[in-house]
Amino acid sequence: MPDVIVLGAGMAGVGAALQLQRRGWSVALVDRRPPGTETSYGNAGIIQSECVEPYALPRSLPTLLAIALGRSNDVHYHLRALPSYVAPLLAYWQHSAPASHAEISRAYAPLIRRAAEEHAPLIAAAGAEALVRREGFRILFRSPKLMERAATDALRIRRDYGVAVEILAPDALAAAEPALTQGGAGGLHWSEPWTVRDPGALVGAYARLLVESGATWAEGDARSLRSGPNGGWQVETEQGRLEAGAAVVALGPWSPALLKRFGYRIPMIRKRGYHRHYHAAAGSNAGLDLPLLDEEYGYVMAPMARGLRITTGAELALPDAPPTPVQLRRAEQAAGELLTLGAPVEPEPWLGNRPCMPDMLPLVGRAPHHPGLWLHFGHGHQGFTLGPTTGRLLAELMSGETPFADPAPFRAERFG
């Protein structure tokens, strides 16, 4: 019998499982699909170190109006879905106020700054070095005004947090990325982040490392989780019933629905996102060297194993709403102004969900009313970056160790 069942085989679940295993726990990892094939597969593949301040809800009236009127590509929404988002979006708005956001950033920054350090030994042990580059990513700005504002903010981040950044003039950006037809108004090069050519494959490599080190992998439905007759927790899998003294809920956007059965009401903003890969166009340059964020159009182009991946911003929709890849179509058009796109690789875009909390901080710690039940989800856009780091924090708490960071801001009790 394992010591702990970890529900969820994305980066958050696998990261927590590895950290627990390294502290002597016997682990069973359970998911309905193979590791790294849900939310952790669909991102831009960046292990970030520069996003020390989480993304706050815009507070300027022109920006909010652009979103409301559908003129911004950062956010797209379904009108029918908005009533279900009112409460968490209002809380998000309140936490985005400058004083509250500064306090949140003080808790968040130590996690982000440690992320690459926690990934490094896992990458080495998993033999996944070929998937990873350590040269950062770039941002392109089309507007001189936005470029100037971003450069000022980047220099502040460098000063306050010690994050390396280079300000690029238009010609320097164009020279660094010869595939671009223009350098816009210039850009930034955040040189510390690591980029991954296949995010799902990295999670899969971590999961293989976990199993090769003695863990159990089982296909199963987390909805079967229930308390055992003699204490502890049990879940049904294809291999039969698993029982353990502890369970970790690391199901990303599906976590609140499971926990509702146990009496917990966890507010979450489920942001849908799309991506698609594109072949290199015949006769064009080889393609991008590093991932590139087109700031004004809210999308990232990232060179991946399957081709050039374009990922979109956030879409607010009901959970079972059909795909509406409006943002991806706009991103394709905007990307076509910067380089020559080839034909799409997939017949249809990929669609996934990002689990964002109203206060921009993940849940890491024990479930308040159920002994042996632990929570590890709500990383927003940074689950791929933070999985092993917050997984370490969780494993330290579960093992009775002194945690490397103050766990109080991440406790579930903050939501009552």
C-alpha positions as CSV (number, residue, x, y, z in Angstrom):
1,M,0.0,0.0,0.0
2,P,1.4,3.4,-0.9
3,D,1.8,6.2,1.6
4,V,0.1,8.7,-0.6
5,I,-2.1,8.9,-3.7
6,V,-1.4,11.9,-5.9
7,L,-4.4,12.7,-8.1
8,G,-3.4,14.4,-11.3
9,A,-0.5,13.7,-13.6
10,G,0.3,17.2,-14.9
11,M,3.4,19.1,-13.8
12,A,1.8,20.0,-10.4
13,G,1.0,16.4,-9.6
14,V,4.2,14.9,-10.9
15,G,6.3,17.6,-9.3
16,A,4.7,17.0,-5.9
17,A,5.0,13.2,-6.3
18,L,8.7,13.5,-7.0
19,Q,9.3,15.8,-4.1
20,L,7.4,13.4,-1.8
21,Q,9.3,10.4,-3.1
22,R,12.6,12.1,-2.5
23,R,11.6,12.4,1.2
24,G,10.9,8.7,1.5
25,W,7.2,8.5,0.7
26,S,5.9,5.7,-1.4
27,V,3.7,7.2,-4.1
28,A,0.9,6.2,-6.4
29,L,0.2,8.6,-9.2
30,V,-3.4,8.5,-10.6
31,D,-5.0,10.2,-13.6
32,R,-7.5,9.4,-16.3
33,R,-5.0,10.2,-19.0
34,P,-1.2,9.6,-19.4
35,P,1.1,12.1,-17.7
36,G,1.5,15.5,-19.3
37,T,-1.3,15.2,-21.8
38,E,-3.8,17.7,-20.4
39,T,-3.2,21.3,-19.2
40,S,0.6,20.8,-18.9
41,Y,0.9,19.9,-22.6
42,G,-0.7,23.1,-23.9
43,N,1.5,25.9,-22.7
44,A,4.2,28.0,-24.3
45,G,6.9,25.8,-22.8
46,I,8.7,28.4,-20.7
47,I,10.0,27.8,-17.2
48,Q,9.8,31.4,-16.1
49,S,12.0,33.3,-13.7
50,E,11.0,36.9,-14.7
51,C,7.3,36.8,-13.7
52,V,8.0,37.6,-10.1
53,E,4.8,39.6,-10.0
54,P,1.7,37.7,-11.1
55,Y,-0.5,39.1,-13.8
56,A,-2.9,41.6,-12.3
57,L,-6.3,42.4,-13.7
58,P,-6.0,45.6,-15.8
59,R,-7.4,48.6,-14.0
60,S,-7.3,51.3,-16.6
61,L,-10.7,52.1,-18.2
62,P,-9.5,52.1,-21.8
63,T,-8.0,48.6,-21.4
64,L,-11.2,47.3,-19.7
65,L,-13.4,48.8,-22.4
66,A,-11.3,47.1,-25.1
67,I,-11.8,43.8,-23.4
68,A,-15.6,44.4,-22.9
69,L,-16.0,45.5,-26.5
70,G,-14.0,42.5,-27.9
71,R,-11.2,44.7,-29.2
72,S,-8.5,43.1,-27.1
73,N,-7.0,39.8,-28.0
74,D,-5.8,39.2,-24.4
75,V,-9.2,38.1,-23.3
76,H,-12.3,36.7,-25.1
77,Y,-15.5,35.9,-23.3
78,H,-18.8,34.2,-23.8
79,L,-21.7,36.4,-22.6
80,R,-23.5,33.3,-21.2
81,A,-20.6,32.5,-19.0
82,L,-20.1,35.8,-17.3
83,P,-22.6,35.3,-14.4
84,S,-20.6,32.4,-13.1
85,Y,-17.4,34.5,-13.2
86,V,-18.8,37.6,-11.5
87,A,-17.7,36.8,-7.9
88,P,-14.2,35.5,-8.7
89,L,-13.5,38.3,-11.1
90,L,-14.6,40.9,-8.6
91,A,-12.2,39.3,-6.0
92,Y,-9.5,39.3,-8.7
93,W,-10.1,43.0,-9.3
94,Q,-9.8,43.7,-5.6
95,H,-6.6,41.7,-5.2
96,S,-5.2,43.6,-8.3
97,A,-5.2,46.9,-6.4
98,P,-1.6,48.1,-6.0
99,A,-1.2,47.5,-2.2
100,S,-2.8,44.0,-2.3
101,H,-0.9,43.1,-5.5
102,A,2.4,44.1,-3.9
103,E,1.7,41.9,-0.9
104,I,0.8,39.0,-3.2
105,S,4.0,39.5,-5.1
106,R,6.1,39.3,-2.0
107,A,4.7,35.8,-1.4
108,Y,4.9,34.8,-5.1
109,A,8.4,36.0,-6.1
110,P,10.4,33.5,-3.9
111,L,8.6,30.6,-5.7
112,I,9.3,31.9,-9.2
113,R,12.9,32.7,-8.4
114,R,13.4,29.1,-7.2
115,A,11.7,27.4,-10.1
116,A,14.7,26.7,-12.4
117,E,16.6,25.5,-9.4
118,E,14.0,22.9,-8.6
119,H,13.6,21.8,-12.2
120,A,17.4,21.4,-12.8
121,P,18.0,18.1,-10.9
122,L,14.8,16.6,-12.3
123,I,15.8,17.4,-15.8
124,A,19.2,15.8,-15.3
125,A,17.9,12.7,-13.5
126,A,15.2,12.2,-16.2
127,G,17.7,12.5,-19.0
128,A,15.7,15.4,-20.5
129,E,18.5,17.8,-21.3
130,A,17.7,17.7,-25.0
131,L,14.3,19.2,-24.4
132,V,15.5,22.3,-22.6
133,R,17.3,25.5,-23.6
134,R,18.6,28.1,-21.1
135,E,18.6,31.3,-23.2
136,G,15.3,32.9,-22.3
137,F,12.6,34.4,-24.5
138,R,11.8,37.7,-26.1
139,I,8.9,40.2,-26.2
140,L,8.1,42.3,-29.3
141,F,6.3,45.7,-28.9
142,R,4.6,47.3,-31.9
143,S,3.9,50.6,-30.1
144,P,6.7,53.0,-29.0
145,K,4.6,54.1,-26.0
146,L,4.1,50.5,-24.8
147,M,7.7,49.7,-25.5
148,E,8.8,52.6,-23.3
149,R,6.5,51.7,-20.5
150,A,7.6,48.0,-20.6
151,A,11.3,48.9,-20.6
152,T,10.8,51.1,-17.5
153,D,8.9,48.3,-15.7
154,A,11.6,45.7,-16.8
155,L,14.3,47.8,-15.3
156,R,12.4,48.1,-12.1
157,I,12.0,44.3,-12.0
158,R,15.8,44.0,-12.6
159,R,16.5,46.4,-9.8
160,D,14.1,45.0,-7.3
161,Y,14.4,41.3,-7.9
162,G,17.8,40.9,-9.7
163,V,16.3,39.4,-12.9
164,A,18.5,39.8,-16.0
165,V,16.9,41.6,-18.9
166,E,18.2,43.3,-22.1
167,I,16.4,46.2,-23.8
168,L,16.4,45.6,-27.6
169,A,16.1,48.3,-30.2
170,P,14.1,47.3,-33.3
171,D,17.2,46.5,-35.4
172,A,18.7,44.4,-32.5
173,L,15.5,42.4,-32.2
174,A,15.3,41.9,-36.0
175,A,19.0,40.8,-36.0
176,A,18.4,38.3,-33.1
177,E,15.4,36.8,-34.9
178,P,16.2,36.9,-38.7
179,A,12.9,35.2,-39.5
180,L,11.0,38.4,-38.5
181,T,10.2,40.8,-41.2
182,Q,10.3,43.7,-38.7
183,G,11.5,44.5,-35.2
184,G,8.4,46.6,-34.3
185,A,9.2,49.3,-31.8
186,G,11.8,47.1,-30.1
187,G,11.6,44.5,-27.4
188,L,12.9,42.8,-24.3
189,H,15.1,39.7,-23.9
190,W,14.5,38.0,-20.6
191,S,17.6,35.8,-20.6
192,E,17.1,33.7,-17.4
193,P,14.0,31.6,-18.2
194,W,14.4,28.2,-19.7
195,T,12.4,27.0,-22.7
196,V,11.1,23.5,-23.5
197,R,10.6,22.2,-27.0
198,D,7.9,19.7,-25.9
199,P,6.2,20.5,-22.5
200,G,4.2,17.3,-22.4
201,A,7.3,15.3,-23.1
202,L,9.1,16.9,-20.1
203,V,6.2,16.0,-17.8
204,G,6.3,12.5,-19.3
205,A,10.0,12.2,-18.6
206,Y,9.5,13.3,-15.0
207,A,6.7,10.7,-14.6
208,R,9.0,7.9,-16.0
209,L,11.7,9.0,-13.5
210,L,9.1,8.7,-10.7
211,V,8.0,5.2,-11.8
212,E,11.5,4.0,-12.3
213,S,12.3,5.1,-8.8
214,G,9.6,2.9,-7.4
215,A,6.3,4.8,-7.7
216,T,3.0,3.3,-9.0
217,W,1.3,4.7,-12.0
218,A,-2.4,3.8,-12.4
219,E,-5.2,5.0,-14.7
220,G,-8.2,6.0,-12.7
221,D,-11.0,8.5,-12.1
222,A,-10.3,11.0,-9.3
223,R,-14.0,11.3,-8.8
224,S,-13.9,7.9,-7.0
225,L,-11.9,9.4,-4.2
226,R,-13.4,8.7,-0.8
227,S,-12.3,8.2,2.8
228,G,-11.3,4.6,3.7
229,P,-13.2,2.6,6.2
230,N,-10.2,2.6,8.6
231,G,-9.1,6.1,7.9
232,G,-6.9,7.3,5.0
233,W,-8.1,7.5,1.4
234,Q,-9.0,5.2,-1.5
235,V,-9.5,5.6,-5.2
236,E,-10.6,3.1,-7.9
237,T,-8.2,2.5,-10.8
238,E,-8.0,0.2,-13.8
239,Q,-5.6,-1.9,-11.7
240,G,-8.0,-2.1,-8.8
241,R,-8.6,-0.1,-5.6
242,L,-5.7,1.9,-4.2
243,E,-5.6,2.8,-0.5
244,A,-3.2,5.2,1.2
245,G,-2.9,7.2,4.4
246,A,-2.8,10.5,2.5
247,A,-4.1,11.9,-0.8
248,V,-3.0,15.0,-2.8
249,V,-5.5,16.8,-5.1
250,A,-3.4,18.1,-7.9
251,L,-6.1,18.2,-10.7
252,G,-5.6,21.7,-11.8
253,P,-8.9,23.2,-13.2
254,W,-10.9,20.1,-12.2
255,S,-9.9,20.3,-8.5
256,P,-12.8,22.5,-7.2
257,A,-15.4,20.2,-8.7
258,L,-13.9,17.2,-6.8
259,L,-13.5,19.1,-3.5
260,K,-17.1,20.3,-3.7
261,R,-18.2,16.8,-2.8
262,F,-16.3,17.2,0.5
263,G,-17.9,20.5,1.3
264,Y,-15.2,22.9,0.0
265,R,-16.2,25.9,-2.1
266,I,-13.0,26.9,-3.9
267,P,-13.4,29.9,-6.3
268,M,-11.5,29.6,-9.5
269,I,-11.3,31.4,-12.8
270,R,-11.0,28.7,-15.5
271,K,-9.3,30.4,-18.4
272,R,-9.5,28.5,-21.6
273,G,-6.6,28.7,-24.0
274,Y,-5.8,27.5,-27.5
275,H,-2.7,26.5,-29.4
276,R,-1.8,25.2,-32.8
277,H,1.5,24.2,-34.6
278,Y,2.6,25.4,-38.0
279,H,5.0,24.0,-40.5
280,A,7.9,26.1,-41.7
281,A,6.9,27.9,-44.8
282,A,8.7,26.9,-48.0
283,G,11.5,29.2,-49.0
284,S,11.3,31.1,-45.6
285,N,14.0,31.5,-43.0
286,A,14.3,28.6,-40.6
287,G,12.0,30.1,-38.0
288,L,12.2,31.7,-34.6
289,D,15.2,31.0,-32.5
290,L,13.5,31.7,-29.1
291,P,9.9,32.0,-28.1
292,L,8.5,35.5,-28.8
293,L,5.6,37.2,-27.1
294,D,3.7,39.7,-29.3
295,E,2.6,41.9,-26.5
296,E,-0.1,43.9,-28.2
297,Y,-1.9,40.9,-29.6
298,G,-1.5,38.7,-26.5
299,Y,-0.1,35.5,-28.0
300,V,3.2,33.6,-27.9
301,M,5.0,32.0,-30.8
302,A,7.3,29.2,-29.6
303,P,9.5,26.9,-31.7
304,M,8.5,23.3,-30.7
305,A,9.2,19.8,-31.7
306,R,6.0,19.7,-33.8
307,G,6.5,23.1,-35.4
308,L,6.0,26.7,-34.5
309,R,3.4,26.8,-31.7
310,I,1.1,29.8,-31.3
311,T,-0.6,30.0,-27.9
312,T,-3.4,32.4,-27.1
313,G,-4.5,34.5,-24.1
314,A,-7.6,33.8,-21.9
315,E,-11.1,32.8,-22.9
316,L,-13.9,32.8,-20.3
317,A,-16.5,30.2,-21.2
318,L,-18.7,27.6,-19.6
319,P,-16.9,24.3,-19.0
320,D,-18.6,22.4,-21.8
321,A,-18.9,25.3,-24.3
322,P,-17.8,24.4,-27.8
323,P,-14.5,25.8,-29.0
324,T,-14.5,29.4,-30.3
325,P,-10.9,30.0,-31.4
326,V,-11.4,33.7,-32.1
327,Q,-8.1,34.7,-30.4
328,L,-6.1,32.1,-32.4
329,R,-7.4,33.4,-35.7
330,R,-6.4,37.0,-34.7
331,A,-3.0,35.7,-33.5
332,E,-2.5,33.9,-36.8
333,Q,-3.2,37.1,-38.7
334,A,-0.9,39.2,-36.4
335,A,1.9,36.6,-36.6
336,G,1.6,36.7,-40.4
337,E,2.6,40.4,-40.2
338,L,5.9,39.4,-38.5
339,L,7.0,36.2,-40.3
340,T,5.8,33.7,-42.9
341,L,3.6,31.0,-41.4
342,G,3.4,27.6,-43.0
343,A,0.4,25.3,-43.0
344,P,-1.1,24.2,-39.7
345,V,0.1,20.8,-38.4
346,E,-3.1,19.8,-36.7
347,P,-6.5,19.8,-38.4
348,E,-8.1,21.5,-35.3
349,P,-6.5,23.7,-32.6
350,W,-5.8,22.3,-29.1
351,L,-8.1,23.6,-26.3
352,G,-7.3,23.4,-22.6
353,N,-8.0,25.2,-19.3
354,R,-5.8,27.1,-16.9
355,P,-6.7,27.1,-13.1
356,C,-6.4,30.7,-11.9
357,M,-7.2,31.8,-8.4
358,P,-8.8,35.2,-7.7
359,D,-5.8,36.2,-5.5
360,M,-3.3,34.8,-8.1
361,L,-1.7,32.4,-5.6
362,P,-1.9,28.6,-5.7
363,L,-3.4,26.4,-3.0
364,V,-0.7,24.5,-1.3
365,G,-1.3,22.7,2.0
366,R,-3.8,20.6,4.0
367,A,-7.5,20.5,3.4
368,P,-8.8,22.1,6.6
369,H,-11.5,19.6,7.6
370,H,-10.2,16.2,6.3
371,P,-7.1,14.7,7.9
372,G,-4.7,13.3,5.3
373,L,-6.2,15.3,2.4
374,W,-3.8,17.8,0.8
375,L,-4.2,20.4,-1.9
376,H,-1.8,21.4,-4.7
377,F,-3.4,23.3,-7.6
378,G,-4.4,26.8,-8.8
379,H,-1.1,27.8,-10.4
380,G,-2.8,29.9,-13.1
381,H,-0.5,30.2,-16.1
382,Q,2.5,29.0,-14.1
383,G,1.8,25.4,-13.3
384,F,4.5,24.2,-15.7
385,T,7.0,26.6,-14.1
386,L,6.0,26.1,-10.5
387,G,5.0,22.4,-10.2
388,P,8.3,21.1,-8.7
389,T,8.7,24.2,-6.5
390,T,5.3,24.3,-4.8
391,G,5.6,20.5,-4.9
392,R,8.6,20.9,-2.6
393,L,6.7,23.2,-0.3
394,L,3.9,20.7,-0.1
395,A,6.3,17.8,0.5
396,E,8.0,19.7,3.3
397,L,4.7,20.4,5.0
398,M,3.6,16.8,4.7
399,S,6.9,15.5,6.0
400,G,7.0,17.9,9.0
401,E,10.1,19.7,7.7
402,T,10.7,23.5,7.9
403,P,9.3,24.9,4.7
404,F,11.7,26.9,2.5
405,A,9.0,29.6,2.1
406,D,6.2,30.9,4.3
407,P,3.2,28.6,3.5
408,A,0.6,30.9,5.1
409,P,-0.4,32.8,1.9
410,F,-1.1,29.5,0.1
411,R,-3.4,27.9,2.7
412,A,-6.9,26.8,1.7
413,E,-8.3,28.6,4.7
414,R,-8.0,31.9,3.0
415,F,-11.2,31.0,1.1
416,G,-13.1,30.2,4.2
